[in-house]
Amino acid sequence: MDIKIKILDLNSKVFNHSNKLLKQHNNLTIFDAIHAAFCLINKEKLLSTDHIFDIIDNLERIDPRGL
């Protein structure tokens, strides 16, 4: 598996989408919502051990322990 890490800028599109996610999912933190919004907007997978991301539609989480 070829894994590439990208550093993305926080912009109004990501910020607005993260606010939408926070309203939809009460148990997300602002940090979780921003990470998820980045991935959704940029069509990227999320590398995390945190199962909280599994509740977000169209977000693919990869557990690094399985790599």
Secondary structure in CASP SS format (residue, H / E / C, confidence):
PFRMAT SS
TARGET T0000
AUTHOR 0000-0000-0000
METHOD secondary structure of the structure
MODEL  1
M C 1.00
D C 1.00
I C 1.00
K C 1.00
I C 1.00
K C 1.00
I C 1.00
L C 1.00
D C 1.00
L C 1.00
N C 1.00
S H 1.00
K H 1.00
V H 1.00
F H 1.00
N H 1.00
H H 1.00
S H 1.00
N H 1.00
K H 1.00
L H 1.00
L H 1.00
K H 1.00
Q H 1.00
H C 1.00
N C 1.00
N C 1.00
L C 1.00
T C 1.00
I H 1.00
F H 1.00
D H 1.00
A H 1.00
I H 1.00
H H 1.00
A H 1.00
A H 1.00
F H 1.00
C H 1.00
L H 1.00
I H 1.00
N H 1.00
K C 1.00
E C 1.00
K C 1.00
L E 1.00
L E 1.00
S C 1.00
T C 1.00
D C 1.00
H H 1.00
I H 1.00
F H 1.00
D H 1.00
I H 1.00
I C 1.00
D C 1.00
N C 1.00
L C 1.00
E C 1.00
R E 1.00
I E 1.00
D C 1.00
P H 1.00
R H 1.00
G H 1.00
L C 1.00
END
